[in-house]
Amino acid sequence: MIRPSMCWMVTLLLLQQAGLVAERVDPALVPSVFAPESVPAHSISNLATFVLAITAAIFVVVVSLLVCAIVRFRRRANDDGTEPAQFYGSGPIEAAWTTVPILIVLVLTLSTARVIQEVQDARKPAGALDVQVIGHQWWWEFRYPKLGIVAANELHVPERLATFLELRSADVVHSFWVPRLAGKTDLIPNRVNSMWIEPERPGLFVGQCAKYCGAQHAKMLLRVYVDTRGDFDAWVRQQQQLAERDSQVAAGRLVFERTACINCHSVRGTVGDGRFGPDLTHLMSRDTLGSGALENSPANLRAWVKTPEHFKPGVLMPAMNLDDAQLDQLVAYLTTLK
């Protein structure tokens, strides 16, 4: 018998696809487990399809027997009300309804165990990319230890190369999930988990934290950019550069360095070395602000710095209470961090 939760999952998937048709959203940006584009995601999708096929067959058999019983043994117009002949117990039938479920559970268990072993125990290739993923309330930190790069909320990886992710949490339990690339894996305080992806094509893949982690859990979004090898190498070179020192925005840099900004944020090449908030060295190279809360533009950046609470109620970043002149100077400086 199909569980109600599975019926809900199928229903939500159909509603999601109907919404795409109505809104003309790019299907590639829909986080669907049924459209895998990475090696581990294919294994998970195949298992899900296999399980759905078996449970669908069970559903068809059960419903068919139910319909047959309703039709064949329904009350008829010439029914005289006498009790029909009764049969108590049937060895073959009892053996069947005991053996068949055991075999089904055994097959599902072995299939699931095989996929878990295939995904979790995969050998790490010599040339694999290493990335440390740190979950914060409510944003993502990405560290590339071998490349000396620190990024936030937007993960860049090369296509057709295994990327192994080391998952940590700085506060509460989070969960890293990009459905098209891999299954979800939890980030647990004081514990290191790991997972890997191997995307098959360049493009943008979206996901989010899949574990309730506080008031702004729904806005802890995640973007994975899969680049060609050449584009990824260019991105690495750009990210390894120090922050540009533009004399025309020196006043804004002073605002950054003389206020509480440096307590939480880091800009390489300045005195700012905070670790509580995202690294801002290449802030304007990102497409979004606030872990996907809004598009990254000078106007949105100014609004975010002025009142971050407006976009993410409960956000840990305080309003800086800068006057308009200081705010304009600070934003002018931040927009040079590309």
C-alpha positions in Angstrom: 0.0 0.0 0.0 1.4 3.4 -0.9 2.0 5.7 2.0 0.1 9.0 2.2 3.5 10.8 2.3 4.4 9.3 -1.1 1.0 10.4 -2.6 1.7 13.9 -1.3 5.2 13.9 -2.9 3.8 12.9 -6.3 1.0 15.4 -6.0 3.4 18.2 -5.2 5.6 17.2 -8.1 2.7 17.4 -10.5 1.6 20.8 -9.1 5.2 22.1 -9.4 5.3 21.1 -13.1 1.9 22.7 -13.7 3.3 25.9 -12.1 6.2 25.8 -14.4 3.9 25.7 -17.5 1.9 28.7 -16.1 4.9 30.8 -15.2 7.3 29.8 -18.0 10.1 29.2 -15.5 13.3 27.6 -16.9 12.9 23.9 -16.1 16.7 23.7 -15.5 16.3 25.8 -12.4 13.7 23.5 -10.8 15.3 21.4 -8.0 13.9 18.0 -9.0 15.3 14.6 -8.0 13.8 13.2 -11.2 16.1 15.3 -13.4 19.6 14.1 -12.3 22.7 15.8 -13.8 25.4 14.4 -11.6 26.8 10.9 -11.0 25.4 10.3 -7.5 22.1 12.0 -8.4 21.6 9.4 -11.1 22.0 6.6 -8.6 19.5 8.2 -6.3 17.0 8.9 -9.1 17.2 5.4 -10.4 16.5 4.0 -6.9 13.6 6.4 -6.5 12.1 5.3 -9.8 12.6 1.7 -8.9 10.8 2.1 -5.6 8.0 4.1 -7.1 7.5 1.4 -9.8 7.2 -1.4 -7.1 4.9 0.6 -4.9 2.8 1.6 -8.0 2.5 -2.1 -8.9 1.4 -2.9 -5.3 -1.2 -0.1 -5.5 -2.6 -1.5 -8.8 -2.9 -5.0 -7.4 -4.6 -3.9 -4.1 -7.0 -1.5 -5.9 -7.8 -4.2 -8.5 -8.6 -6.8 -5.8 -10.7 -4.2 -4.0 -12.7 -3.3 -7.1 -13.2 -6.9 -7.9 -14.5 -7.6 -4.4 -16.8 -4.6 -4.5 -18.3 -5.6 -7.9 -18.5 -9.3 -7.5 -19.9 -9.4 -4.0 -22.1 -6.4 -4.1 -25.7 -6.6 -2.8 -28.0 -7.7 -5.6 -31.7 -7.0 -6.2 -32.7 -10.7 -5.8 -30.5 -11.2 -2.7 -32.6 -13.3 -0.2 -30.5 -12.1 2.8 -29.1 -15.5 3.7 -25.4 -15.7 4.8 -23.2 -17.1 2.1 -20.9 -20.1 2.7 -18.0 -19.2 5.0 -14.4 -20.3 4.6 -12.0 -20.0 7.5 -8.3 -19.9 6.7 -6.3 -20.7 3.5 -2.8 -22.0 3.8 -1.7 -20.9 0.2 -3.2 -17.4 0.6 -1.6 -16.8 4.0 1.7 -18.1 2.8 1.5 -15.8 -0.2 0.6 -12.6 1.7 3.5 -13.4 4.1 6.2 -14.4 1.6 5.5 -11.7 -1.0 5.8 -8.7 1.4 9.0 -10.2 2.8 10.5 -10.6 -0.6 9.5 -7.0 -1.6 11.1 -5.6 1.6 14.2 -7.6 1.0 14.6 -6.4 -2.6 14.0 -2.7 -1.5 16.5 -3.1 1.4 19.2 -4.6 -0.8 18.7 -2.0 -3.6 18.8 0.9 -1.1 21.9 -0.6 0.6 23.7 -0.9 -2.7 23.0 2.7 -3.7 24.1 4.0 -0.2 27.3 2.0 -0.5 27.9 3.2 -4.1 27.4 6.9 -3.2 29.0 7.1 0.3 32.0 4.8 -0.2 33.0 6.2 -3.6 36.8 6.4 -3.9 38.2 9.9 -4.1 40.1 10.5 -7.4 43.6 12.0 -7.2 42.6 15.2 -9.0 39.3 15.8 -7.1 38.4 19.3 -6.0 38.1 19.8 -2.2 35.6 22.3 -0.8 34.7 23.0 2.9 31.1 23.9 3.3 30.1 25.7 6.6 26.5 26.3 7.4 25.6 29.5 9.3 22.2 31.0 10.2 21.3 31.8 7.4 24.0 31.6 4.8 26.6 29.3 3.3 30.4 29.6 3.5 32.6 27.9 0.9 36.3 27.4 1.5 38.7 26.0 -1.1 41.7 25.1 1.1 44.0 24.1 -1.8 43.2 27.3 -3.8 43.1 29.8 -1.0 39.6 31.0 -1.8 36.7 31.9 0.4 33.2 32.4 -1.1 29.7 32.7 0.2 26.3 31.3 -0.9 27.4 30.6 -4.5 29.5 27.4 -5.0 31.6 27.2 -8.2 32.8 23.8 -9.4 34.1 22.5 -12.8 32.1 20.1 -15.0 32.9 16.4 -15.2 35.3 16.5 -12.2 34.5 15.0 -8.8 34.1 17.6 -6.1 34.2 16.4 -2.5 32.4 18.5 0.0 33.4 18.5 3.7 30.3 19.7 5.6 30.4 21.5 9.0 28.0 23.7 10.9 28.9 26.9 12.8 25.7 26.9 14.9 22.6 24.6 14.5 21.8 21.6 12.2 21.6 22.5 8.5 21.2 20.3 5.5 22.9 20.7 2.1 20.6 19.7 -0.8 20.9 20.4 -4.5 18.5 17.7 -5.8 19.8 17.6 -9.4 23.4 17.0 -8.2 23.1 14.7 -5.1 21.0 13.7 -2.1 20.8 15.9 1.0 23.4 15.6 3.7 23.2 17.2 7.2 25.6 19.7 8.6 25.8 18.9 12.4 27.7 21.0 15.0 30.9 19.3 16.2 30.7 16.7 13.5 32.2 16.5 10.0 30.1 14.9 7.2 31.0 14.5 3.6 29.4 14.1 0.2 30.5 14.5 -3.4 29.1 15.7 -6.8 30.3 15.2 -10.3 28.2 17.5 -12.6 27.8 16.5 -16.2 27.3 19.9 -17.8 27.8 23.6 -17.2 25.0 25.6 -15.8 23.3 26.8 -12.6 21.8 24.4 -10.2 19.7 25.6 -7.2 19.0 24.1 -3.8 18.6 25.2 -0.2 19.0 24.1 3.4 16.7 21.1 3.8 16.6 21.1 7.6 14.6 23.7 9.6 17.3 25.9 11.2 15.4 28.9 12.5 13.2 31.8 11.4 14.9 32.4 8.0 15.4 28.7 7.0 13.3 29.3 3.9 15.7 32.0 2.7 18.9 30.0 3.2 19.1 29.3 -0.5 21.9 27.8 -2.4 23.3 28.2 -5.9 25.9 25.9 -7.6 27.5 27.2 -10.7 29.1 24.4 -12.8 31.7 26.0 -15.1 33.7 24.7 -18.0 37.3 24.0 -17.0 38.5 27.2 -18.7 35.8 29.3 -17.0 36.5 27.7 -13.6 40.2 28.4 -13.9 39.4 32.1 -14.8 37.1 32.3 -11.8 39.8 30.9 -9.5 42.3 33.5 -10.7 39.9 36.3 -10.2 38.9 35.1 -6.7 42.5 34.7 -5.6 43.2 38.4 -6.2 43.1 40.9 -3.3 40.4 43.5 -3.0 41.0 46.4 -5.4 42.1 49.6 -3.8 40.4 52.4 -5.7 41.3 55.9 -4.4 38.0 57.2 -5.6 36.1 55.2 -2.9 38.7 55.7 -0.1 36.0 57.4 2.0 33.8 54.3 1.8 36.7 52.0 2.7 37.3 54.1 5.8 33.6 53.7 6.7 34.0 50.0 6.4 37.2 49.8 8.4 36.1 52.2 11.2 32.6 50.7 11.9 31.4 47.4 13.2 31.5 45.9 9.6 35.0 44.5 10.2 33.8 42.6 13.3 31.9 40.2 11.1 33.2 40.6 7.5 36.5 40.1 5.9 38.0 41.9 2.9 41.4 40.5 2.0 43.9 43.3 1.7 42.2 45.4 4.4 42.1 45.3 8.2 38.7 43.6 8.0 39.1 39.9 9.0 35.8 39.0 10.6 34.5 35.5 10.4 30.9 35.8 11.6 29.6 37.0 8.2 30.4 36.3 4.6 33.7 37.2 3.1 33.2 40.4 1.0 36.4 40.4 -1.0 34.6 39.7 -4.2 31.1 40.6 -3.2 30.0 42.0 -6.6 31.0 38.9 -8.4 28.0 37.2 -6.9 24.5 37.2 -8.4 22.5 37.4 -5.1 22.6 39.0 -1.7 21.6 37.5 1.7 21.9 33.9 0.5 19.4 34.4 -2.4 17.1 36.9 -0.6 17.4 39.4 -3.4 19.3 40.2 -6.6 22.8 41.7 -6.2 22.7 45.3 -7.5 23.9 48.6 -6.1 20.4 49.7 -5.2 19.6 46.4 -3.5 22.9 46.4 -1.7 22.2 49.9 -0.3 18.8 48.7 0.9 20.2 45.6 2.4 22.9 47.4 4.3 20.4 50.0 5.5 17.8 47.6 6.8 18.7 43.9 6.4 15.8 43.0 8.8 13.4 44.2 6.0 14.5 41.4 3.7 15.2 38.6 6.3 13.4 39.2 9.6 15.5 37.8 12.4 18.7 38.1 10.4 21.8 38.3 12.6 23.2 41.3 10.7 22.3 44.5 12.5 21.3 47.7 10.9 24.4 49.9 10.9 22.5 53.2 11.5 24.7 55.1 9.0 23.6 58.5 7.7 22.9 58.8 4.0 26.3 60.2 3.2 28.1 57.3 5.0 25.8 54.8 3.4 26.4 56.1 -0.1 30.2 56.1 0.5 30.1 52.5 1.9 28.0 51.2 -1.0 30.3 52.9 -3.5 33.2 51.1 -2.0 31.5 47.7 -1.8 30.5 47.9 -5.4 34.2 47.9 -6.4 34.7 44.5 -4.8 34.4 42.4 -7.9 
